[in-house]
Amino acid sequence: MSKRPKANRPKPKNKSDKSAKAKQRRHLHAVPSAPARTAEERNKQLIDSFTPDFVEWFSQETDDPDGAMLCLNMAQTLVEMCSQMSPEATATFLPPWTIEEAITSVYSATSDEPGAAEAFVNAWHLYLHYLQDSGRWTGSDEEFADTDGLLSEEDWDEDDPSLPELDVPELSHSEEATGFSELELIRRTSHLLQWLGAGKQVTQTGALRRKDIEAAAACVGVRVKAGNKSSPMFEPLPGLELTDDVPDDETVPTVRSMHDVPLLSTIWAALYEVELISLTSTTVKPTAQAEQWLHGGEPERVNQYRNFVTSFLLRTVVPDDVFEPMVPAVASLMLMVLTAGTSEPVERARFDELLTEPADESDIFSTLTARFAKHRLDQLSELGVLTGKDHFTVAPAVAQCVGAIVDNVRDFALAAEEDFDDELFETPFPGTSTADGITNSPDAEAWQLKIGLHGSKPPIWRRIVVPSSIRLNELHAVIQLSFGWMGSHMHAFSTDGPYRGTLYRPPEFMDEGERDESTVSLDELFSGAVKKLTYVYDFGDDWVHDIQVEKTLDSAGEELPVCTGGRGAAPADDSGGVHGWTEMVEAANDPSHEEHAEFRDWLGLEPGESIDPKAFEVDSVNAALSRLR
């Protein structure tokens, strides 16, 4: 582009360039600038610009075309409320959290005008959908879904279920430090942190190796024996017995994983959450915060104690080892007891009526809920979190921790209650999949699979019949139960040998180019070019399972999955792969072997007991698989 001729440019006369520029700046300052528009004015102008379009849309969407302007005025009120709460809020984007605050405010402000708040929320909901339909919504799809969900909720004006009054006493730092340090929970956790020392080995999922489970459990006051066979940690509830062979109270339970020790597992998870331990793929170590816990000054110790107890309480109140549909009820009952226990003792006798044997099926849920809650409350008493022999009273230092979890537990219980359905206790419909089952479509074929451990001598394999519609994440569960694996390591399916071809993994561990195993069924894989499937468990020991579809069977009326045959004893997790397991069996059976005693102890073998590497019990495998049917 050519420059304009100099003759046409403004040119000062009889003045220096410097003085001319100064005069020009003075002239500019003398011209009044337009006042900056406020956010309210900008939003109003934006709404005015699309008012005609909104009126037309409204008349098509509703049976009240004359109400368009009233709806828009209500929407403008919402925009103003949200923009006062957040600078991000505009006429075309309303952050979900501001919507929630606005809804709460309008219900509070119109509490004496029945139906007024509902009218506002309904108008806001219509306005939101207009923004989406007209392409004017400037937030993300996820933000729209969150906002739409908030405006779709019913009964905003209903109060939350009332909780007993929470009484948090005012304590000095010294009183807090003393109160926390006297808790048995803090003492046991301190023993565990001290035992960790410079660090211990862990599996790929962050669990302690089997050789360290007994010592770690002892630190938290639990006596167990690590071995290849597990037994119940405590007596099962009536009607839920897994076996008739229940150990006596004096029998030390055998565990295969640290997660078989609930208290140790809960403490471990809380330590990790509040960053008192750090985990890598191979080791666990105490952190600098743990050093403050053990050797820090009073304020530092109190802060670490408080954070840990809060995390531990939340994980105890919202358990992950209870039948899933019962968790909200257990959490709600425990929260009621804990909040009440901060102000006055809760008599243990109040549980007696709930703990009676159920008269009929309708009482089973309440009875089991009370038993699970009582078991956890008794454990909290043992740990000093609750005090009293005949009652539950929250220790003064712990009351603030109870207060810290109230909102989380209540919100969880309320949200879960909306999704709860008694039909969860009934037989699932054909073609559905539950958390503990497998996908068995009505038109699925029954496929006989042979799953063998690659390179095992003597051979170790299982013959399993599954529905062709089974998904890979469900097949993973079948393999784990069939071979007695603990599930404490990563795994992957692949279509062209170990780690080759397309890899199928859990979504949380997927890398680029890999697929979610829960989205692919067995018949989808084998209907294409795939001819074989490999399953690898534990990327360190590399247990490679070759999966072969042998034939299609007529399984009319048969519950699947089912094991029809096999060979070879199930190897122990963390035993070093096929070759490591072979050497371990030889050492455990050979008294002259230099590692004979060590391996026998690690495997949990009783005196005179040996390992038969060829042993196989089809009934045991089917008993394990029964939980998936």
C-alpha positions in Angstrom: 0.0 0.0 0.0 1.5 3.4 -1.0 1.9 6.1 1.6 -0.3 9.2 1.5 1.7 12.2 0.0 3.3 14.3 2.7 1.5 17.4 1.4 -1.7 15.9 2.6 -0.5 15.2 6.1 -1.3 17.7 8.9 1.7 19.9 9.4 2.3 22.4 12.2 3.1 26.0 11.1 5.8 28.1 12.7 6.1 25.6 15.6 8.5 22.9 16.4 7.3 19.3 16.0 7.6 18.9 19.8 5.3 21.8 20.7 2.8 20.8 18.0 2.5 17.3 19.4 2.1 18.6 22.9 -0.7 20.9 21.6 -2.4 17.9 19.9 -2.3 15.9 23.1 -3.9 18.8 25.0 -6.6 18.9 22.4 -7.3 15.2 22.8 -7.5 15.6 26.5 -10.0 18.4 26.1 -12.4 16.1 24.2 -14.6 14.3 26.7 -14.4 10.5 26.4 -17.4 8.2 26.4 -18.1 6.8 29.9 -17.2 3.1 30.2 -20.3 0.9 30.3 -20.9 -1.2 33.3 -21.4 -5.0 33.1 -25.1 -4.5 33.8 -25.4 -2.1 30.9 -23.5 -4.4 28.6 -25.7 -7.3 29.5 -28.9 -5.3 29.1 -27.8 -4.1 25.7 -27.0 -7.7 24.7 -30.4 -8.9 25.8 -32.2 -6.1 24.0 -30.4 -7.0 20.8 -31.9 -10.5 20.7 -35.3 -9.7 22.4 -37.3 -10.0 19.1 -35.7 -13.4 18.4 -36.4 -14.5 21.9 -40.1 -13.5 21.7 -40.5 -15.5 18.5 -38.8 -18.5 20.0 -40.8 -18.3 23.2 -44.1 -18.2 21.3 -43.2 -21.4 19.5 -42.0 -23.2 22.6 -44.8 -22.4 25.1 -48.5 -22.0 25.2 -48.2 -18.5 26.6 -46.8 -16.2 23.9 -47.8 -13.1 25.9 -45.4 -14.1 28.7 -42.2 -13.7 26.7 -41.3 -10.3 28.1 -42.1 -11.3 31.7 -39.8 -14.4 31.2 -37.1 -12.2 29.7 -37.3 -9.7 32.6 -36.9 -12.6 35.1 -34.0 -13.8 33.1 -32.4 -10.3 33.2 -32.8 -10.5 37.0 -30.8 -13.8 37.0 -28.1 -12.3 34.8 -27.7 -9.4 37.2 -27.5 -11.6 40.2 -24.9 -13.9 38.6 -22.8 -11.0 37.3 -22.6 -9.6 40.8 -21.3 -12.9 42.1 -18.8 -13.5 39.3 -17.2 -11.3 36.6 -17.3 -14.3 34.3 -21.1 -14.2 34.2 -22.7 -12.6 31.1 -26.0 -12.6 29.4 -24.8 -15.6 27.4 -22.9 -17.5 30.1 -23.9 -18.2 33.7 -21.4 -20.2 35.8 -23.2 -23.1 37.4 -22.2 -22.2 40.9 -23.8 -18.7 40.5 -27.0 -20.4 39.3 -27.1 -22.5 42.5 -26.6 -19.4 44.6 -29.3 -17.5 42.7 -31.8 -20.3 43.2 -31.1 -20.5 46.9 -31.5 -16.7 47.2 -34.8 -16.5 45.3 -36.3 -19.3 47.4 -35.2 -17.5 50.5 -36.5 -14.1 49.3 -39.9 -15.4 48.3 -40.5 -17.8 51.1 -43.8 -16.1 51.9 -45.1 -16.1 48.3 -46.0 -19.7 47.3 -45.0 -20.5 43.7 -43.0 -17.3 43.2 -39.6 -19.0 43.3 -40.7 -21.8 41.0 -41.9 -19.2 38.5 -38.5 -17.6 38.5 -36.6 -20.9 38.2 -38.9 -22.0 35.3 -38.3 -18.7 33.5 -34.5 -19.0 34.0 -34.7 -22.6 32.6 -36.5 -21.4 29.5 -33.9 -18.6 29.0 -31.1 -21.1 29.3 -32.6 -23.3 26.6 -33.1 -20.3 24.3 -29.4 -19.5 24.6 -28.6 -23.1 23.6 -31.1 -23.4 20.8 -30.1 -20.0 19.3 -26.4 -20.8 19.5 -25.8 -17.8 21.8 -24.6 -19.9 24.8 -20.9 -19.2 25.1 -20.0 -21.7 27.8 -19.0 -25.3 27.3 -21.3 -28.2 26.7 -20.4 -29.6 30.2 -21.1 -26.2 31.8 -24.5 -26.1 30.0 -25.3 -29.6 31.3 -24.4 -28.6 34.8 -26.5 -25.5 34.7 -29.4 -27.3 33.1 -29.2 -29.9 35.8 -29.4 -27.3 38.5 -32.4 -25.6 36.9 -34.1 -29.0 36.4 -34.0 -30.0 40.0 -37.2 -30.2 42.0 -38.0 -29.4 45.6 -35.3 -26.7 46.0 -37.4 -25.3 48.8 -37.4 -28.5 50.8 -35.1 -28.5 53.8 -32.4 -31.1 54.0 -33.1 -33.9 56.5 -32.4 -32.4 59.9 -29.3 -33.5 61.7 -28.7 -33.3 65.5 -27.0 -30.1 66.6 -23.2 -30.1 66.1 -21.3 -28.9 69.1 -17.6 -28.1 68.5 -15.9 -27.0 71.7 -13.3 -24.2 71.6 -9.9 -25.8 72.4 -6.5 -24.2 72.7 -3.6 -25.6 70.5 -2.3 -27.3 73.6 -5.7 -29.0 74.3 -6.0 -30.0 70.7 -2.5 -31.5 70.7 -3.2 -33.4 73.8 -6.6 -34.6 72.6 -5.4 -35.8 69.3 -2.2 -37.4 70.6 -4.2 -39.5 73.2 -6.3 -41.0 70.4 -5.4 -44.7 69.8 -5.9 -43.9 66.1 -3.0 -41.4 66.2 -0.8 -43.7 68.2 -1.3 -46.6 65.7 -0.8 -44.4 62.7 2.4 -43.0 64.3 3.7 -46.6 64.7 3.0 -47.2 61.0 4.8 -44.0 59.9 7.8 -44.9 62.0 7.8 -48.5 60.6 7.9 -47.1 57.1 11.2 -45.5 57.9 13.2 -44.7 54.8 10.6 -46.5 52.6 9.1 -49.8 51.7 8.3 -51.7 48.5 4.8 -51.5 47.0 3.0 -53.0 44.0 2.1 -51.0 40.9 -1.2 -50.0 42.6 0.5 -48.6 45.6 -0.2 -51.5 48.0 2.4 -53.0 50.3 4.1 -56.2 49.2 2.7 -59.3 50.8 5.9 -59.8 52.8 5.3 -56.6 54.7 1.5 -56.9 55.4 1.8 -58.7 58.8 4.2 -56.0 60.2 2.1 -53.1 58.8 -1.1 -54.6 60.2 0.5 -55.1 63.6 1.4 -51.4 63.6 -2.3 -50.5 63.4 -3.3 -53.1 66.0 -4.5 -55.9 63.7 -3.1 -59.4 63.8 -3.1 -61.2 60.4 -1.1 -63.8 58.5 -0.1 -63.2 54.9 -0.6 -66.1 52.6 -2.0 -67.3 49.3 -5.4 -68.2 50.7 -7.6 -65.6 52.5 -10.1 -66.1 55.3 -12.7 -63.6 56.6 -11.5 -60.7 58.7 -14.6 -60.9 60.9 -17.7 -63.0 61.2 -20.0 -62.4 58.2 -23.5 -61.0 58.7 -26.5 -63.4 58.9 -27.5 -64.5 55.4 -24.2 -63.3 53.8 -21.9 -66.1 54.8 -19.5 -67.1 52.0 -18.6 -70.4 53.6 -19.6 -72.7 56.3 -16.0 -72.8 57.5 -15.9 -69.7 59.7 -12.8 -69.4 61.8 -13.0 -69.2 65.6 -12.3 -65.9 67.3 -8.8 -67.1 68.2 -7.9 -68.0 64.6 -5.6 -65.4 63.0 -7.1 -64.6 59.6 -5.0 -65.1 56.5 -4.9 -62.3 54.0 -3.5 -62.0 50.4 -3.4 -58.2 50.2 -3.2 -55.2 52.5 -6.7 -54.3 51.2 -8.0 -57.5 53.0 -7.2 -55.6 56.2 -9.9 -52.8 56.2 -8.4 -50.7 59.0 -4.9 -50.7 57.4 -6.4 -50.0 54.0 -8.4 -47.0 55.3 -5.5 -45.5 57.2 -3.2 -46.0 54.2 -5.7 -44.2 51.9 -6.0 -41.3 54.4 -2.3 -41.0 54.8 -1.9 -40.7 51.0 -4.8 -38.2 50.6 -3.3 -35.8 53.1 0.2 -36.3 51.7 1.8 -37.9 54.7 3.1 -40.6 52.4 4.3 -40.4 48.8 4.0 -43.3 46.3 6.0 -44.2 43.2 5.5 -47.3 41.1 7.8 -49.3 43.4 8.1 -47.6 46.8 6.3 -45.7 49.5 8.0 -43.1 51.7 6.9 -40.8 54.6 6.9 -37.1 53.5 8.0 -33.9 55.1 4.5 -33.6 56.6 5.0 -37.0 58.2 8.2 -35.6 59.8 6.1 -32.8 61.2 3.6 -35.3 62.5 6.3 -37.3 64.3 8.7 -34.6 65.4 7.2 -31.2 64.6 6.1 -28.4 67.0 2.7 -28.3 68.5 0.9 -26.2 65.8 2.4 -28.4 63.0 1.4 -31.6 64.7 -2.1 -30.4 65.3 -2.6 -29.4 61.7 -1.4 -32.8 60.4 -3.5 -34.7 63.0 -6.6 -32.7 62.1 -6.3 -33.2 58.4 -5.6 -37.0 58.8 -8.5 -37.6 61.2 -10.9 -35.8 58.9 -9.9 -37.9 55.9 -10.0 -41.1 58.0 -13.5 -40.2 59.3 -14.9 -39.5 55.8 -13.5 -42.8 54.5 -15.0 -44.7 57.5 -18.4 -43.1 57.3 -18.7 -43.5 53.5 -17.3 -47.1 53.2 -16.1 -48.7 50.0 -16.3 -52.3 51.3 -20.1 -52.4 51.8 -22.8 -53.6 49.3 -23.0 -50.4 47.2 -26.8 -49.8 47.5 -26.4 -49.8 51.3 -23.6 -47.2 51.5 -25.9 -44.1 51.6 -27.9 -45.6 54.4 -24.9 -46.6 56.4 -23.3 -43.1 55.9 -26.5 -41.3 56.9 -26.9 -43.4 60.1 -23.3 -42.9 61.1 -23.4 -39.2 60.4 -26.5 -38.9 62.7 -24.7 -40.7 65.5 -21.5 -38.7 65.1 -23.2 -35.3 65.0 -25.4 -36.1 68.0 -22.3 -37.5 69.8 -20.6 -34.1 69.7 -23.3 -32.6 72.1 -24.6 -35.5 74.1 -24.0 -39.3 74.5 -25.8 -41.6 72.1 -26.9 -44.7 74.0 -25.6 -48.0 72.4 -28.9 -49.6 73.5 -30.7 -47.5 70.8 -29.2 -49.9 68.2 -30.6 -53.1 69.9 -34.0 -52.8 68.2 -32.4 -52.3 64.8 -29.9 -55.2 65.4 -32.6 -57.9 66.0 -32.9 -60.7 63.5 -35.0 -59.5 60.6 -38.6 -60.8 60.8 -39.0 -60.8 57.0 -37.2 -59.7 53.8 -38.5 -56.1 54.2 -36.5 -55.7 57.4 -33.2 -57.1 56.0 -32.0 -53.8 54.6 -32.5 -51.9 57.9 -30.9 -54.7 59.9 -27.8 -54.9 57.7 -27.5 -51.2 57.6 -27.5 -51.0 61.4 -25.0 -53.8 61.7 -22.5 -52.3 59.2 -22.8 -48.9 61.0 -22.5 -50.4 64.4 -19.4 -52.3 63.4 -17.7 -49.1 62.2 -18.8 -47.2 65.3 -17.4 -49.9 67.5 -14.1 -49.6 65.6 -14.1 -45.8 66.1 -14.6 -46.5 69.8 -11.6 -48.9 69.8 -9.5 -46.1 68.1 -10.5 -43.5 70.7 -12.4 -41.3 68.2 -15.6 -42.2 70.2 -15.6 -42.7 74.0 -17.9 -44.3 76.5 -18.6 -47.9 77.4 -22.4 -47.8 77.1 -22.7 -44.9 74.7 -21.1 -43.1 71.8 -19.5 -39.7 72.5 -17.2 -37.9 70.1 -13.8 -37.0 71.6 -13.6 -33.2 72.0 -10.7 -32.8 69.6 -12.5 -34.9 66.9 -15.7 -32.8 66.9 -14.2 -30.3 64.5 -13.4 -33.2 62.1 -17.0 -34.4 62.3 -18.1 -30.8 61.3 -15.7 -30.9 58.4 -17.3 -34.0 56.8 -21.0 -33.2 57.4 -21.6 -31.4 54.1 -19.8 -34.0 52.1 -21.5 -37.0 53.7 -25.0 -35.3 53.6 -24.6 -34.3 49.9 -23.4 -37.8 49.0 -26.3 -39.5 50.9 -28.9 -37.2 49.4 -27.6 -37.6 45.9 -27.3 -41.4 46.2 -30.8 -41.6 47.7 -32.3 -40.1 44.5 -30.7 -42.9 42.5 -31.5 -45.7 44.8 -33.9 -48.3 43.5 -35.2 -51.3 45.4 -35.0 -53.2 42.1 -31.2 -53.4 42.7 -32.1 -56.4 45.0 -33.9 -58.2 42.2 -32.6 -60.2 39.4 -31.1 -57.9 36.7 -33.0 -57.8 33.4 -31.5 -59.8 30.5 -28.8 -57.9 28.7 -27.9 -55.7 31.6 -24.6 -55.5 33.4 -24.1 -54.8 37.1 -21.0 -53.8 39.0 -20.6 -57.4 40.2 -21.9 -59.2 37.0 -21.2 -59.5 33.3 -23.0 -58.4 30.2 -25.1 -61.3 29.0 -27.3 -60.2 26.1 -30.4 -62.3 25.2 -29.0 -63.1 21.7 -25.5 -63.8 22.9 -23.8 -67.2 22.1 -21.9 -69.2 24.7 -18.2 -69.3 23.9 -15.8 -71.8 25.4 -12.5 -70.1 26.1 -9.2 -71.7 26.9 -7.1 -69.2 28.9 -3.5 -70.4 29.6 -0.5 -68.9 31.3 2.2 -68.5 28.6 5.4 -70.5 29.4 4.1 -72.2 32.5 5.5 -75.7 33.3 3.6 -77.7 34.2 0.9 -76.0 32.2 -1.6 -73.7 34.0 -4.8 -73.1 32.2 -8.6 -72.7 32.7 -11.5 -73.5 30.4 -14.2 -71.0 30.9 -17.6 -70.6 29.2 -18.7 -67.0 28.8 -21.4 -65.1 26.8 -20.0 -63.8 23.6 -21.3 -60.3 24.6 -19.0 -60.1 27.6 -17.0 -56.9 27.7 -13.2 -56.9 28.2 -13.4 -55.3 31.6 -15.7 -58.1 32.7 -13.4 -60.7 31.1 -10.7 -59.2 33.2 -12.7 -59.9 36.3 -13.3 -63.5 35.1 -9.6 -64.1 34.6 -8.7 -62.6 38.0 -11.1 -64.9 39.8 -10.3 -68.0 37.7 -6.5 -67.7 38.4 -6.8 -66.4 42.0 -5.2 -63.0 41.2 -5.6 -60.2 43.7 -6.1 -57.4 41.2 -3.3 -55.3 42.8 -1.5 -54.6 39.5 -2.2 -53.1 36.1 -3.4 -55.1 33.2 -4.0 -54.8 29.5 -5.6 -56.8 26.6 -3.8 -56.8 23.2 -4.7 -58.3 19.9 -1.3 -59.2 18.5 0.7 -60.6 21.4 1.8 -59.0 24.6 1.8 -55.2 24.4 1.4 -55.4 20.6 -1.5 -54.4 18.2 -4.4 -52.5 19.7 -4.2 -52.3 23.5 -7.4 -52.2 25.7 -7.1 -50.9 29.2 -9.1 -49.2 32.0 -9.8 -45.6 31.0 -7.8 -44.1 33.9 -4.6 -45.8 32.7 -5.0 -45.4 28.9 -2.3 -43.8 26.8 -2.8 -42.2 23.4 -4.0 -44.8 20.8 -5.3 -47.2 23.3 -9.0 -48.1 23.8 -11.3 -48.3 26.8 -11.7 -52.0 27.6 -15.2 -51.4 29.0 -16.5 -50.3 25.6 -15.5 -53.5 23.6 -17.2 -56.9 23.7 -15.6 -60.2 22.9 -17.8 -60.8 19.9 -17.0 -57.4 18.5 -13.3 -58.2 18.6 -13.5 -61.7 17.0 -16.0 -60.6 14.4 -13.3 -58.6 12.7 -9.7 -59.4 11.8 -8.7 -60.3 15.3 -7.7 -64.0 15.6 -6.2 -64.1 19.1 -6.3 -62.1 22.3 -3.6 -61.7 25.0 -4.1 -60.6 28.6 -1.1 -59.3 30.6 -1.4 -58.9 34.3 1.3 -57.2 36.4 3.7 -55.3 34.1 6.6 -56.3 36.3 6.0 -60.0 36.7 4.4 -60.2 33.2 1.8 -62.9 33.7 0.9 -63.4 30.0 -2.5 -65.2 29.4 -3.2 -66.6 26.0 -7.0 -66.5 25.2 -8.4 -68.8 22.6 -12.0 -69.2 21.5 -12.4 -73.0 21.2 -16.0 -73.4 20.2 -19.6 -72.3 20.6 -21.8 -74.2 23.0 -25.5 -74.6 23.7 -25.9 -73.1 27.2 -29.7 -72.7 27.3 -30.6 -72.0 30.9 -27.0 -72.1 32.2 -25.7 -69.3 34.4 -22.4 -67.8 33.0 -19.5 -67.6 33.5 -18.7 -71.1 34.4 -15.4 -73.1 34.6 -15.6 -76.5 33.0 -12.0 -77.6 33.4 -8.4 -76.6 34.0 -5.0 -77.6 35.1 -2.3 -76.3 37.5 -2.4 -74.5 40.8 -2.9 -70.7 40.7 0.3 -68.9 41.2 0.8 -66.4 44.0 0.7 -62.7 43.2 4.2 -61.0 43.3 5.9 -64.4 43.0 8.1 -63.2 40.1 6.2 -64.4 37.0 6.2 -67.9 35.6 9.8 -68.7 36.3 9.8 -67.1 39.7 6.7 -69.1 40.7 8.4 -72.3 39.6 11.4 -71.6 41.6 9.3 -70.6 44.6 7.4 -73.9 44.5 10.6 -75.9 44.3 12.1 -74.0 47.3 8.9 -74.3 49.4 8.8 -78.1 48.8 12.5 -78.7 49.3 13.7 -78.6 52.9 17.3 -78.4 51.8 16.7 -75.3 49.7 18.4 -72.2 51.3 15.2 -70.1 50.9 12.9 -72.9 52.0 11.8 -71.3 55.3 11.5 -67.8 53.8 9.2 -68.9 50.9 7.1 -71.1 53.1 6.5 -68.3 55.5 5.8 -65.9 52.6 3.3 -68.3 51.1 1.6 -68.9 54.5 2.1 -72.7 54.5 1.4 -74.7 57.6 3.9 -77.2 58.9 3.7 -80.4 56.8 1.8 -78.6 54.0 3.3 -78.6 50.5 2.3 -77.1 47.1 1.2 -79.4 44.4 1.8 -77.3 41.2 -0.6 -79.6 39.2 -3.5 -79.3 41.7 -6.7 -77.8 40.3 -10.2 -77.7 41.8 -13.0 -76.7 39.4 -15.5 -76.3 42.2 -13.2 -73.6 43.9 -13.0 -71.6 40.6 -16.8 -71.8 40.1 -17.4 -70.7 43.7 -15.3 -67.6 42.9 -17.0 -67.0 39.6 -20.5 -67.2 41.2 -20.3 -63.6 42.3 -20.3 -62.6 38.6 -23.5 -64.5 37.8 
